[in-house]
């Protein structure tokens, strides 16, 4: 009631290359992170996220203007992904623009992180895993979306 929706443009991130520094489950590969699926069973299964966090890097292919990254994660009413979002121009030096380390007051399947508008080619998620689910050291991100709102 009385909520004004902001117009946002999704960057063409679907199908872009994604790399990681960890093992991935064969049926739950990195390709799931940019396939457009946000359903609970469409997650990337990466492990281990402990003791060293998993780095997941999305290459947008060229410098792109954006100011929002939305992460969709496995959700069962209590589980949450612990992570930070970083961006980079060159894929070597990354700057943290958002994070979610602690359990949120109200958990949700998707979280939008807004920040100052920037031009960058790479988006990296550094995750410590899906907490309060079977194994805390497993990552269960279903989709990474990049927007210019």
N, CA, C and O atoms as a GROMACS GRO file, in nm:
protein
  596
    1UNK      N    1   0.084  -0.117   0.000
    1UNK     CA    2   0.000   0.000   0.000
    1UNK      C    3   0.089   0.124   0.000
    1UNK      O    4   0.167   0.145   0.093
    2UNK      N    5   0.079   0.204  -0.103
    2UNK     CA    6   0.157   0.326  -0.111
    2UNK      C    7   0.304   0.304  -0.138
    2UNK      O    8   0.382   0.398  -0.126
    3UNK      N    9   0.346   0.183  -0.173
    3UNK     CA   10   0.487   0.157  -0.200
    3UNK      C   11   0.514   0.187  -0.347
    3UNK      O   12   0.444   0.139  -0.436
    4UNK      N   13   0.616   0.267  -0.371
    4UNK     CA   14   0.654   0.301  -0.507
    4UNK      C   15   0.768   0.210  -0.549
    4UNK      O   16   0.873   0.208  -0.484
    5UNK      N   17   0.750   0.137  -0.656
    5UNK     CA   18   0.855   0.048  -0.703
    5UNK      C   19   0.956   0.125  -0.785
    5UNK      O   20   0.920   0.205  -0.871
    6UNK      N   21   1.084   0.100  -0.758
    6UNK     CA   22   1.189   0.162  -0.837
    6UNK      C   23   1.211   0.081  -0.964
    6UNK      O   24   1.210  -0.041  -0.962
    7UNK      N   25   1.231   0.152  -1.072
    7UNK     CA   26   1.260   0.084  -1.198
    7UNK      C   27   1.407   0.045  -1.194
    7UNK      O   28   1.494   0.126  -1.160
    8UNK      N   29   1.434  -0.077  -1.229
    8UNK     CA   30   1.573  -0.122  -1.233
    8UNK      C   31   1.597  -0.202  -1.358
    8UNK      O   32   1.506  -0.267  -1.410
    9UNK      N   33   1.718  -0.198  -1.406
    9UNK     CA   34   1.752  -0.271  -1.526
    9UNK      C   35   1.852  -0.380  -1.490
    9UNK      O   36   1.959  -0.353  -1.436
   10UNK      N   37   1.816  -0.503  -1.520
   10UNK     CA   38   1.907  -0.614  -1.494
   10UNK      C   39   2.016  -0.612  -1.600
   10UNK      O   40   1.987  -0.606  -1.720
   11UNK      N   41   2.138  -0.617  -1.557
   11UNK     CA   42   2.252  -0.625  -1.648
   11UNK      C   43   2.247  -0.762  -1.713
   11UNK      O   44   2.202  -0.858  -1.651
   12UNK      N   45   2.291  -0.773  -1.832
   12UNK     CA   46   2.290  -0.901  -1.902
   12UNK      C   47   2.396  -0.994  -1.843
   12UNK      O   48   2.502  -1.018  -1.902
   13UNK      N   49   2.365  -1.045  -1.723
   13UNK     CA   50   2.460  -1.133  -1.654
   13UNK      C   51   2.427  -1.280  -1.673
   13UNK      O   52   2.506  -1.366  -1.635
   14UNK      N   53   2.313  -1.309  -1.732
   14UNK     CA   54   2.273  -1.448  -1.751
   14UNK      C   55   2.371  -1.518  -1.845
   14UNK      O   56   2.398  -1.472  -1.955
   15UNK      N   57   2.422  -1.631  -1.798
   15UNK     CA   58   2.513  -1.712  -1.878
   15UNK      C   59   2.656  -1.664  -1.881
   15UNK      O   60   2.739  -1.723  -1.950
   16UNK      N   61   2.689  -1.556  -1.808
   16UNK     CA   62   2.827  -1.506  -1.806
   16UNK      C   63   2.915  -1.606  -1.732
   16UNK      O   64   2.868  -1.681  -1.646
   17UNK      N   65   3.045  -1.608  -1.766
   17UNK     CA   66   3.137  -1.702  -1.702
   17UNK      C   67   3.150  -1.678  -1.552
   17UNK      O   68   3.154  -1.564  -1.506
   18UNK      N   69   3.158  -1.787  -1.477
   18UNK     CA   70   3.175  -1.782  -1.332
   18UNK      C   71   3.285  -1.880  -1.296
   18UNK      O   72   3.287  -1.993  -1.345
   19UNK      N   73   3.377  -1.837  -1.210
   19UNK     CA   74   3.484  -1.926  -1.164
   19UNK      C   75   3.487  -1.925  -1.012
   19UNK      O   76   3.436  -1.832  -0.949
   20UNK      N   77   3.547  -2.029  -0.954
   20UNK     CA   78   3.556  -2.038  -0.809
   20UNK      C   79   3.687  -2.106  -0.770
   20UNK      O   80   3.755  -2.166  -0.854
   21UNK      N   81   3.722  -2.094  -0.643
   21UNK     CA   82   3.845  -2.153  -0.592
   21UNK      C   83   3.820  -2.285  -0.518
   21UNK      O   84   3.909  -2.333  -0.448
   22UNK      N   85   3.701  -2.345  -0.533
   22UNK     CA   86   3.667  -2.466  -0.458
   22UNK      C   87   3.602  -2.572  -0.546
   22UNK      O   88   3.574  -2.550  -0.663
   23UNK      N   89   3.581  -2.686  -0.484
   23UNK     CA   90   3.511  -2.797  -0.547
   23UNK      C   91   3.364  -2.761  -0.563
   23UNK      O   92   3.309  -2.687  -0.482
   24UNK      N   93   3.301  -2.814  -0.665
   24UNK     CA   94   3.157  -2.795  -0.683
   24UNK      C   95   3.095  -2.930  -0.708
   24UNK      O   96   3.156  -3.019  -0.767
   25UNK      N   97   2.971  -2.945  -0.662
   25UNK     CA   98   2.899  -3.070  -0.687
   25UNK      C   99   2.865  -3.082  -0.835
   25UNK      O  100   2.828  -2.982  -0.896
   26UNK      N  101   2.876  -3.199  -0.895
   26UNK     CA  102   2.856  -3.216  -1.039
   26UNK      C  103   2.716  -3.175  -1.088
   26UNK      O  104   2.703  -3.122  -1.198
   27UNK      N  105   2.614  -3.198  -1.009
   27UNK     CA  106   2.479  -3.160  -1.050
   27UNK      C  107   2.444  -3.018  -1.006
   27UNK      O  108   2.339  -2.965  -1.044
   28UNK      N  109   2.530  -2.958  -0.927
   28UNK     CA  110   2.503  -2.826  -0.870
   28UNK      C  111   2.620  -2.733  -0.901
   28UNK      O  112   2.686  -2.682  -0.810
   29UNK      N  113   2.647  -2.712  -1.030
   29UNK     CA  114   2.766  -2.643  -1.076
   29UNK      C  115   2.756  -2.492  -1.069
   29UNK      O  116   2.650  -2.436  -1.042
   30UNK      N  117   2.869  -2.427  -1.093
   30UNK     CA  118   2.876  -2.280  -1.097
   30UNK      C  119   2.784  -2.221  -1.202
   30UNK      O  120   2.738  -2.108  -1.186
   31UNK      N  121   2.756  -2.294  -1.310
   31UNK     CA  122   2.669  -2.244  -1.417
   31UNK      C  123   2.530  -2.208  -1.364
   31UNK      O  124   2.461  -2.126  -1.424
   32UNK      N  125   2.490  -2.267  -1.253
   32UNK     CA  126   2.359  -2.238  -1.194
   32UNK      C  127   2.350  -2.095  -1.142
   32UNK      O  128   2.240  -2.041  -1.127
   33UNK      N  129   2.464  -2.033  -1.114
   33UNK     CA  130   2.464  -1.900  -1.055
   33UNK      C  131   2.423  -1.790  -1.152
   33UNK      O  132   2.390  -1.679  -1.109
   34UNK      N  133   2.424  -1.818  -1.281
   34UNK     CA  134   2.385  -1.718  -1.380
   34UNK      C  135   2.288  -1.775  -1.483
   34UNK      O  136   2.280  -1.725  -1.595
   35UNK      N  137   2.214  -1.879  -1.445
   35UNK     CA  138   2.120  -1.941  -1.541
   35UNK      C  139   1.979  -1.885  -1.534
   35UNK      O  140   1.891  -1.929  -1.608
   36UNK      N  141   1.955  -1.789  -1.446
   36UNK     CA  142   1.823  -1.728  -1.433
   36UNK      C  143   1.732  -1.796  -1.333
   36UNK      O  144   1.626  -1.744  -1.300
   37UNK      N  145   1.772  -1.912  -1.284
   37UNK     CA  146   1.688  -1.986  -1.188
   37UNK      C  147   1.712  -1.940  -1.046
   37UNK      O  148   1.826  -1.932  -1.000
   38UNK      N  149   1.603  -1.910  -0.976
   38UNK     CA  150   1.615  -1.866  -0.837
   38UNK      C  151   1.544  -1.960  -0.741
   38UNK      O  152   1.530  -1.929  -0.622
   39UNK      N  153   1.499  -2.074  -0.791
   39UNK     CA  154   1.429  -2.171  -0.708
   39UNK      C  155   1.519  -2.233  -0.604
   39UNK      O  156   1.641  -2.238  -0.622
   40UNK      N  157   1.461  -2.280  -0.497
   40UNK     CA  158   1.535  -2.336  -0.384
   40UNK      C  159   1.624  -2.455  -0.420
   40UNK      O  160   1.725  -2.479  -0.354
   41UNK      N  161   1.589  -2.529  -0.522
   41UNK     CA  162   1.669  -2.646  -0.560
   41UNK      C  163   1.761  -2.618  -0.678
   41UNK      O  164   1.819  -2.710  -0.734
   42UNK      N  165   1.775  -2.491  -0.715
   42UNK     CA  166   1.861  -2.453  -0.827
   42UNK      C  167   1.991  -2.392  -0.776
   42UNK      O  168   2.044  -2.299  -0.837
   43UNK      N  169   2.043  -2.442  -0.665
   43UNK     CA  170   2.160  -2.381  -0.605
   43UNK      C  171   2.291  -2.442  -0.654
   43UNK      O  172   2.298  -2.556  -0.700
   44UNK      N  173   2.395  -2.359  -0.642
   44UNK     CA  174   2.534  -2.400  -0.660
   44UNK      C  175   2.575  -2.464  -0.527
   44UNK      O  176   2.548  -2.408  -0.421
   45UNK      N  177   2.638  -2.579  -0.533
   45UNK     CA  178   2.685  -2.644  -0.410
   45UNK      C  179   2.837  -2.640  -0.410
   45UNK      O  180   2.903  -2.722  -0.475
   46UNK      N  181   2.893  -2.545  -0.336
   46UNK     CA  182   3.037  -2.530  -0.326
   46UNK      C  183   3.084  -2.565  -0.187
   46UNK      O  184   3.014  -2.540  -0.089
   47UNK      N  185   3.203  -2.623  -0.178
   47UNK     CA  186   3.255  -2.662  -0.047
   47UNK      C  187   3.406  -2.682  -0.056
   47UNK      O  188   3.455  -2.709  -0.166
   48UNK      N  189   3.479  -2.671   0.052
   48UNK     CA  190   3.436  -2.622   0.184
   48UNK      C  191   3.451  -2.471   0.192
   48UNK      O  192   3.540  -2.414   0.130
   49UNK      N  193   3.364  -2.406   0.267
   49UNK     CA  194   3.370  -2.262   0.290
   49UNK      C  195   3.439  -2.231   0.422
   49UNK      O  196   3.454  -2.115   0.460
   50UNK      N  197   3.481  -2.334   0.490
   50UNK     CA  198   3.553  -2.319   0.615
   50UNK      C  199   3.673  -2.414   0.612
   50UNK      O  200   3.655  -2.527   0.568
   51UNK      N  201   3.790  -2.377   0.654
   51UNK     CA  202   3.821  -2.253   0.724
   51UNK      C  203   3.846  -2.134   0.631
   51UNK      O  204   3.855  -2.021   0.679
   52UNK      N  205   3.856  -2.156   0.501
   52UNK     CA  206   3.881  -2.047   0.407
   52UNK      C  207   3.757  -2.022   0.322
   52UNK      O  208   3.702  -2.116   0.265
   53UNK      N  209   3.712  -1.897   0.315
   53UNK     CA  210   3.590  -1.866   0.239
   53UNK      C  211   3.602  -1.902   0.091
   53UNK      O  212   3.712  -1.905   0.034
   54UNK      N  213   3.489  -1.930   0.030
   54UNK     CA  214   3.480  -1.960  -0.113
   54UNK      C  215   3.474  -1.828  -0.189
   54UNK      O  216   3.397  -1.738  -0.153
   55UNK      N  217   3.554  -1.817  -0.294
   55UNK     CA  218   3.549  -1.700  -0.380
   55UNK      C  219   3.480  -1.739  -0.510
   55UNK      O  220   3.523  -1.831  -0.579
   56UNK      N  221   3.372  -1.669  -0.542
   56UNK     CA  222   3.297  -1.693  -0.665
   56UNK      C  223   3.303  -1.564  -0.746
   56UNK      O  224   3.256  -1.461  -0.700
   57UNK      N  225   3.361  -1.569  -0.865
   57UNK     CA  226   3.382  -1.449  -0.944
   57UNK      C  227   3.305  -1.455  -1.075
   57UNK      O  228   3.320  -1.549  -1.153
   58UNK      N  229   3.222  -1.354  -1.096
   58UNK     CA  230   3.141  -1.340  -1.217
   58UNK      C  231   3.208  -1.237  -1.308
   58UNK      O  232   3.235  -1.125  -1.264
   59UNK      N  233   3.234  -1.273  -1.433
   59UNK     CA  234   3.295  -1.184  -1.532
   59UNK      C  235   3.185  -1.131  -1.623
   59UNK      O  236   3.125  -1.207  -1.699
   60UNK      N  237   3.157  -1.001  -1.615
   60UNK     CA  238   3.054  -0.940  -1.697
   60UNK      C  239   3.099  -0.918  -1.841
   60UNK      O  240   3.020  -0.876  -1.926
   61UNK      N  241   3.226  -0.945  -1.870
   61UNK     CA  242   3.278  -0.937  -2.006
   61UNK      C  243   3.336  -0.802  -2.044
   61UNK      O  244   3.423  -0.795  -2.130
   62UNK      N  245   3.288  -0.696  -1.981
   62UNK     CA  246   3.339  -0.562  -2.005
   62UNK      C  247   3.297  -0.473  -1.888
   62UNK      O  248   3.210  -0.510  -1.809
   63UNK      N  249   3.360  -0.356  -1.878
   63UNK     CA  250   3.321  -0.262  -1.773
   63UNK      C  251   3.173  -0.229  -1.790
   63UNK      O  252   3.128  -0.196  -1.899
   64UNK      N  253   3.099  -0.238  -1.681
   64UNK     CA  254   2.953  -0.220  -1.682
   64UNK      C  255   2.913  -0.129  -1.568
   64UNK      O  256   2.969  -0.138  -1.458
   65UNK      N  257   2.817  -0.041  -1.591
   65UNK     CA  258   2.769   0.050  -1.488
   65UNK      C  259   2.660  -0.020  -1.407
   65UNK      O  260   2.560  -0.065  -1.464
   66UNK      N  261   2.677  -0.028  -1.275
   66UNK     CA  262   2.575  -0.089  -1.190
   66UNK      C  263   2.585  -0.037  -1.048
   66UNK      O  264   2.687   0.020  -1.009
   67UNK      N  265   2.478  -0.058  -0.970
   67UNK     CA  266   2.474  -0.011  -0.832
   67UNK      C  267   2.393  -0.103  -0.740
   67UNK      O  268   2.358  -0.064  -0.629
   68UNK      N  269   2.365  -0.222  -0.787
   68UNK     CA  270   2.294  -0.319  -0.704
   68UNK      C  271   2.338  -0.460  -0.743
   68UNK      O  272   2.349  -0.493  -0.861
   69UNK      N  273   2.362  -0.542  -0.642
   69UNK     CA  274   2.384  -0.686  -0.661
   69UNK      C  275   2.284  -0.756  -0.572
   69UNK      O  276   2.276  -0.730  -0.452
   70UNK      N  277   2.207  -0.847  -0.632
   70UNK     CA  278   2.109  -0.925  -0.556
   70UNK      C  279   2.155  -1.069  -0.552
   70UNK      O  280   2.186  -1.128  -0.656
   71UNK      N  281   2.159  -1.126  -0.432
   71UNK     CA  282   2.191  -1.267  -0.416
   71UNK      C  283   2.065  -1.342  -0.378
   71UNK      O  284   1.994  -1.303  -0.286
   72UNK      N  285   2.040  -1.450  -0.450
   72UNK     CA  286   1.931  -1.542  -0.417
   72UNK      C  287   1.999  -1.664  -0.357
   72UNK      O  288   2.096  -1.715  -0.412
   73UNK      N  289   1.948  -1.710  -0.243
   73UNK     CA  290   2.013  -1.821  -0.173
   73UNK      C  291   1.910  -1.924  -0.130
   73UNK      O  292   1.790  -1.898  -0.127
   74UNK      N  293   1.959  -2.043  -0.098
   74UNK     CA  294   1.874  -2.148  -0.043
   74UNK      C  295   1.802  -2.092   0.079
   74UNK      O  296   1.862  -2.022   0.160
   75UNK      N  297   1.674  -2.123   0.091
   75UNK     CA  298   1.596  -2.066   0.200
   75UNK      C  299   1.500  -2.169   0.257
   75UNK      O  300   1.421  -2.229   0.184
   76UNK      N  301   1.507  -2.189   0.389
   76UNK     CA  302   1.414  -2.281   0.454
   76UNK      C  303   1.349  -2.216   0.577
   76UNK      O  304   1.297  -2.286   0.664
   77UNK      N  305   1.354  -2.084   0.582
   77UNK     CA  306   1.294  -2.013   0.694
   77UNK      C  307   1.394  -1.975   0.801
   77UNK      O  308   1.367  -1.885   0.881
   78UNK      N  309   1.508  -2.042   0.804
   78UNK     CA  310   1.608  -2.008   0.905
   78UNK      C  311   1.750  -1.999   0.847
   78UNK      O  312   1.832  -1.925   0.901
   79UNK      N  313   1.779  -2.071   0.740
   79UNK     CA  314   1.914  -2.072   0.682
   79UNK      C  315   1.945  -1.938   0.616
   79UNK      O  316   1.856  -1.870   0.564
   80UNK      N  317   2.071  -1.901   0.618
   80UNK     CA  318   2.117  -1.779   0.552
   80UNK      C  319   2.260  -1.799   0.507
   80UNK      O  320   2.337  -1.872   0.570
   81UNK      N  321   2.297  -1.734   0.398
   81UNK     CA  322   2.433  -1.739   0.345
   81UNK      C  323   2.511  -1.625   0.411
   81UNK      O  324   2.462  -1.513   0.419
   82UNK      N  325   2.634  -1.654   0.457
   82UNK     CA  326   2.721  -1.554   0.517
   82UNK      C  327   2.826  -1.516   0.412
   82UNK      O  328   2.903  -1.602   0.370
   83UNK      N  329   2.831  -1.388   0.370
   83UNK     CA  330   2.915  -1.352   0.256
   83UNK      C  331   2.946  -1.203   0.253
   83UNK      O  332   2.893  -1.124   0.331
   84UNK      N  333   3.033  -1.166   0.159
   84UNK     CA  334   3.054  -1.027   0.122
   84UNK      C  335   3.054  -1.019  -0.030
   84UNK      O  336   3.087  -1.116  -0.098
   85UNK      N  337   3.016  -0.902  -0.081
   85UNK     CA  338   3.012  -0.877  -0.224
   85UNK      C  339   3.124  -0.779  -0.257
   85UNK      O  340   3.138  -0.675  -0.192
   86UNK      N  341   3.204  -0.813  -0.358
   86UNK     CA  342   3.316  -0.728  -0.400
   86UNK      C  343   3.305  -0.699  -0.549
   86UNK      O  344   3.243  -0.776  -0.624
   87UNK      N  345   3.365  -0.589  -0.593
   87UNK     CA  346   3.368  -0.554  -0.735
   87UNK      C  347   3.511  -0.518  -0.774
   87UNK      O  348   3.592  -0.479  -0.691
   88UNK      N  349   3.539  -0.531  -0.905
   88UNK     CA  350   3.673  -0.502  -0.955
   88UNK      C  351   3.669  -0.460  -1.101
   88UNK      O  352   3.585  -0.507  -1.178
   89UNK      N  353   3.760  -0.371  -1.137
   89UNK     CA  354   3.777  -0.332  -1.276
   89UNK      C  355   3.864  -0.433  -1.351
   89UNK      O  356   3.838  -0.464  -1.467
   90UNK      N  357   3.967  -0.484  -1.282
   90UNK     CA  358   4.069  -0.564  -1.350
   90UNK      C  359   4.072  -0.712  -1.311
   90UNK      O  360   4.149  -0.788  -1.369
   91UNK      N  361   3.990  -0.753  -1.214
   91UNK     CA  362   3.990  -0.893  -1.171
   91UNK      C  363   4.103  -0.928  -1.076
   91UNK      O  364   4.119  -1.044  -1.038
   92UNK      N  365   4.182  -0.828  -1.038
   92UNK     CA  366   4.294  -0.850  -0.946
   92UNK      C  367   4.272  -0.780  -0.812
   92UNK      O  368   4.293  -0.839  -0.706
   93UNK      N  369   4.231  -0.655  -0.817
   93UNK     CA  370   4.207  -0.576  -0.697
   93UNK      C  371   4.056  -0.560  -0.681
   93UNK      O  372   3.989  -0.503  -0.767
   94UNK      N  373   4.003  -0.612  -0.569
   94UNK     CA  374   3.859  -0.610  -0.543
   94UNK      C  375   3.828  -0.519  -0.425
   94UNK      O  376   3.906  -0.511  -0.330
   95UNK      N  377   3.714  -0.450  -0.432
   95UNK     CA  378   3.666  -0.364  -0.325
   95UNK      C  379   3.534  -0.421  -0.271
   95UNK      O  380   3.445  -0.455  -0.349
   96UNK      N  381   3.522  -0.432  -0.140
   96UNK     CA  382   3.399  -0.480  -0.079
   96UNK      C  383   3.294  -0.369  -0.081
   96UNK      O  384   3.320  -0.257  -0.036
   97UNK      N  385   3.175  -0.401  -0.136
   97UNK     CA  386   3.066  -0.302  -0.144
   97UNK      C  387   2.947  -0.340  -0.056
   97UNK      O  388   2.860  -0.256  -0.031
   98UNK      N  389   2.942  -0.464  -0.008
   98UNK     CA  390   2.831  -0.507   0.077
   98UNK      C  391   2.870  -0.636   0.149
   98UNK      O  392   2.963  -0.705   0.108
   99UNK      N  393   2.798  -0.667   0.257
   99UNK     CA  394   2.822  -0.794   0.326
   99UNK      C  395   2.700  -0.835   0.406
   99UNK      O  396   2.612  -0.755   0.436
  100UNK      N  397   2.699  -0.961   0.439
  100UNK     CA  398   2.600  -1.017   0.532
  100UNK      C  399   2.669  -1.133   0.604
  100UNK      O  400   2.675  -1.245   0.553
  101UNK      N  401   2.722  -1.104   0.722
  101UNK     CA  402   2.795  -1.204   0.800
  101UNK      C  403   2.708  -1.270   0.906
  101UNK      O  404   2.718  -1.389   0.932
  102UNK      N  405   2.622  -1.189   0.967
  102UNK     CA  406   2.541  -1.237   1.078
  102UNK      C  407   2.401  -1.275   1.030
  102UNK      O  408   2.356  -1.229   0.924
  103UNK      N  409   2.335  -1.356   1.107
  103UNK     CA  410   2.197  -1.394   1.074
  103UNK      C  411   2.110  -1.269   1.076
  103UNK      O  412   2.108  -1.195   1.174
  104UNK      N  413   2.037  -1.246   0.967
  104UNK     CA  414   1.950  -1.129   0.965
  104UNK      C  415   1.831  -1.147   1.059
  104UNK      O  416   1.792  -1.259   1.091
  105UNK      N  417   1.775  -1.036   1.103
  105UNK     CA  418   1.660  -1.042   1.192
  105UNK      C  419   1.547  -1.122   1.128
  105UNK      O  420   1.480  -1.202   1.193
  106UNK      N  421   1.527  -1.098   0.999
  106UNK     CA  422   1.426  -1.173   0.924
  106UNK      C  423   1.495  -1.230   0.800
  106UNK      O  424   1.529  -1.156   0.708
  107UNK      N  425   1.515  -1.359   0.798
  107UNK     CA  426   1.583  -1.424   0.686
  107UNK      C  427   1.495  -1.418   0.562
  107UNK      O  428   1.372  -1.418   0.572
  108UNK      N  429   1.558  -1.414   0.445
  108UNK     CA  430   1.486  -1.410   0.317
  108UNK      C  431   1.568  -1.485   0.213
  108UNK      O  432   1.689  -1.502   0.228
  109UNK      N  433   1.502  -1.528   0.108
  109UNK     CA  434   1.569  -1.602   0.001
  109UNK      C  435   1.653  -1.511  -0.086
  109UNK      O  436   1.752  -1.556  -0.144
  110UNK      N  437   1.616  -1.384  -0.097
  110UNK     CA  438   1.695  -1.293  -0.180
  110UNK      C  439   1.723  -1.165  -0.102
  110UNK      O  440   1.640  -1.117  -0.025
  111UNK      N  441   1.843  -1.111  -0.126
  111UNK     CA  442   1.886  -0.990  -0.059
  111UNK      C  443   1.947  -0.897  -0.163
  111UNK      O  444   2.042  -0.936  -0.233
  112UNK      N  445   1.894  -0.776  -0.175
  112UNK     CA  446   1.948  -0.675  -0.265
  112UNK      C  447   2.045  -0.587  -0.188
  112UNK      O  448   2.014  -0.536  -0.081
  113UNK      N  449   2.163  -0.569  -0.246
  113UNK     CA  450   2.264  -0.482  -0.186
  113UNK      C  451   2.285  -0.363  -0.278
  113UNK      O  452   2.332  -0.379  -0.390
  114UNK      N  453   2.250  -0.244  -0.230
  114UNK     CA  454   2.268  -0.120  -0.306
  114UNK      C  455   2.397  -0.052  -0.261
  114UNK      O  456   2.435  -0.059  -0.144
  115UNK      N  457   2.463   0.013  -0.355
  115UNK     CA  458   2.587   0.085  -0.327
  115UNK      C  459   2.603   0.194  -0.430
  115UNK      O  460   2.523   0.206  -0.522
  116UNK      N  461   2.707   0.276  -0.414
  116UNK     CA  462   2.734   0.384  -0.507
  116UNK      C  463   2.754   0.330  -0.649
  116UNK      O  464   2.821   0.229  -0.667
  117UNK      N  465   2.696   0.396  -0.746
  117UNK     CA  466   2.708   0.353  -0.885
  117UNK      C  467   2.855   0.350  -0.926
  117UNK      O  468   2.932   0.441  -0.894
  118UNK      N  469   2.892   0.244  -0.997
  118UNK     CA  470   3.031   0.228  -1.040
  118UNK      C  471   3.038   0.151  -1.170
  118UNK      O  472   2.942   0.084  -1.210
  119UNK      N  473   3.150   0.162  -1.235
  119UNK     CA  474   3.180   0.082  -1.354
  119UNK      C  475   3.278  -0.025  -1.311
  119UNK      O  476   3.384   0.005  -1.257
  120UNK      N  477   3.242  -0.149  -1.335
  120UNK     CA  478   3.331  -0.261  -1.300
  120UNK      C  479   3.301  -0.377  -1.394
  120UNK      O  480   3.192  -0.386  -1.450
  121UNK      N  481   3.397  -0.464  -1.411
  121UNK     CA  482   3.380  -0.581  -1.497
  121UNK      C  483   3.350  -0.707  -1.417
  121UNK      O  484   3.280  -0.796  -1.465
  122UNK      N  485   3.403  -0.715  -1.294
  122UNK     CA  486   3.393  -0.837  -1.215
  122UNK      C  487   3.312  -0.814  -1.088
  122UNK      O  488   3.320  -0.709  -1.025
  123UNK      N  489   3.233  -0.915  -1.053
  123UNK     CA  490   3.162  -0.919  -0.926
  123UNK      C  491   3.206  -1.046  -0.856
  123UNK      O  492   3.201  -1.155  -0.914
  124UNK      N  493   3.249  -1.033  -0.733
  124UNK     CA  494   3.294  -1.151  -0.656
  124UNK      C  495   3.210  -1.162  -0.530
  124UNK      O  496   3.185  -1.063  -0.461
  125UNK      N  497   3.167  -1.284  -0.500
  125UNK     CA  498   3.102  -1.314  -0.374
  125UNK      C  499   3.199  -1.401  -0.296
  125UNK      O  500   3.243  -1.505  -0.345
  126UNK      N  501   3.233  -1.359  -0.176
  126UNK     CA  502   3.321  -1.435  -0.088
  126UNK      C  503   3.231  -1.489   0.023
  126UNK      O  504   3.189  -1.415   0.112
  127UNK      N  505   3.201  -1.619   0.016
  127UNK     CA  506   3.104  -1.677   0.109
  127UNK      C  507   3.168  -1.767   0.213
  127UNK      O  508   3.266  -1.837   0.187
  128UNK      N  509   3.109  -1.763   0.329
  128UNK     CA  510   3.150  -1.849   0.440
  128UNK      C  511   3.051  -1.964   0.458
  128UNK      O  512   3.057  -2.037   0.556
  129UNK      N  513   2.959  -1.978   0.361
  129UNK     CA  514   2.868  -2.091   0.360
  129UNK      C  515   2.726  -2.057   0.403
  129UNK      O  516   2.697  -1.947   0.450
  130UNK      N  517   2.640  -2.155   0.385
  130UNK     CA  518   2.498  -2.145   0.420
  130UNK      C  519   2.485  -2.189   0.566
  130UNK      O  520   2.500  -2.307   0.598
  131UNK      N  521   2.458  -2.095   0.653
  131UNK     CA  522   2.453  -2.120   0.797
  131UNK      C  523   2.315  -2.168   0.841
  131UNK      O  524   2.213  -2.137   0.779
  132UNK      N  525   2.315  -2.244   0.949
  132UNK     CA  526   2.194  -2.298   1.011
  132UNK      C  527   2.119  -2.393   0.917
  132UNK      O  528   1.996  -2.399   0.915
  133UNK      N  529   2.198  -2.466   0.839
  133UNK     CA  530   2.146  -2.573   0.756
  133UNK      C  531   2.236  -2.693   0.780
  133UNK      O  532   2.322  -2.687   0.868
  134UNK      N  533   2.220  -2.799   0.709
  134UNK     CA  534   2.289  -2.925   0.738
  134UNK      C  535   2.439  -2.910   0.764
  134UNK      O  536   2.487  -2.947   0.871
  135UNK      N  537   2.514  -2.855   0.668
  135UNK     CA  538   2.658  -2.834   0.684
  135UNK      C  539   2.689  -2.687   0.661
  135UNK      O  540   2.670  -2.636   0.550
  136UNK      N  541   2.736  -2.617   0.764
  136UNK     CA  542   2.766  -2.474   0.753
  136UNK      C  543   2.873  -2.443   0.650
  136UNK      O  544   2.880  -2.330   0.602
  137UNK      N  545   2.956  -2.538   0.615
  137UNK     CA  546   3.066  -2.511   0.523
  137UNK      C  547   3.027  -2.527   0.377
  137UNK      O  548   3.111  -2.510   0.289
  138UNK      N  549   2.901  -2.560   0.348
  138UNK     CA  550   2.854  -2.571   0.210
  138UNK      C  551   2.787  -2.439   0.169
  138UNK      O  552   2.706  -2.385   0.244
  139UNK      N  553   2.822  -2.389   0.052
  139UNK     CA  554   2.755  -2.271  -0.002
  139UNK      C  555   2.635  -2.316  -0.083
  139UNK      O  556   2.641  -2.416  -0.154
  140UNK      N  557   2.525  -2.241  -0.071
  140UNK     CA  558   2.404  -2.274  -0.147
  140UNK      C  559   2.342  -2.147  -0.204
  140UNK      O  560   2.231  -2.110  -0.169
  141UNK      N  561   2.416  -2.082  -0.293
  141UNK     CA  562   2.366  -1.962  -0.362
  141UNK      C  563   2.294  -2.009  -0.487
  141UNK      O  564   2.346  -2.093  -0.560
  142UNK      N  565   2.174  -1.955  -0.514
  142UNK     CA  566   2.099  -1.997  -0.632
  142UNK      C  567   2.119  -1.903  -0.751
  142UNK      O  568   2.112  -1.948  -0.866
  143UNK      N  569   2.143  -1.775  -0.728
  143UNK     CA  570   2.160  -1.682  -0.840
  143UNK      C  571   2.230  -1.555  -0.794
  143UNK      O  572   2.208  -1.508  -0.682
  144UNK      N  573   2.314  -1.501  -0.882
  144UNK     CA  574   2.376  -1.370  -0.861
  144UNK      C  575   2.324  -1.280  -0.972
  144UNK      O  576   2.340  -1.311  -1.090
  145UNK      N  577   2.262  -1.168  -0.935
  145UNK     CA  578   2.210  -1.074  -1.034
  145UNK      C  579   2.272  -0.937  -1.013
  145UNK      O  580   2.293  -0.893  -0.900
  146UNK      N  581   2.301  -0.869  -1.124
  146UNK     CA  582   2.362  -0.738  -1.122
  146UNK      C  583   2.265  -0.640  -1.186
  146UNK      O  584   2.211  -0.666  -1.294
  147UNK      N  585   2.242  -0.525  -1.119
  147UNK     CA  586   2.143  -0.428  -1.167
  147UNK      C  587   2.200  -0.287  -1.171
  147UNK      O  588   2.293  -0.253  -1.098
  148UNK      N  589   2.140  -0.206  -1.257
  148UNK     CA  590   2.157  -0.063  -1.255
  148UNK      C  591   2.017  -0.008  -1.228
  148UNK      O  592   1.934  -0.002  -1.318
  149UNK      N  593   1.992   0.032  -1.104
  149UNK     CA  594   1.856   0.074  -1.067
  149UNK      C  595   1.835   0.221  -1.088
  149UNK      O  596   1.726   0.273  -1.062
   0.00000   0.00000   0.00000
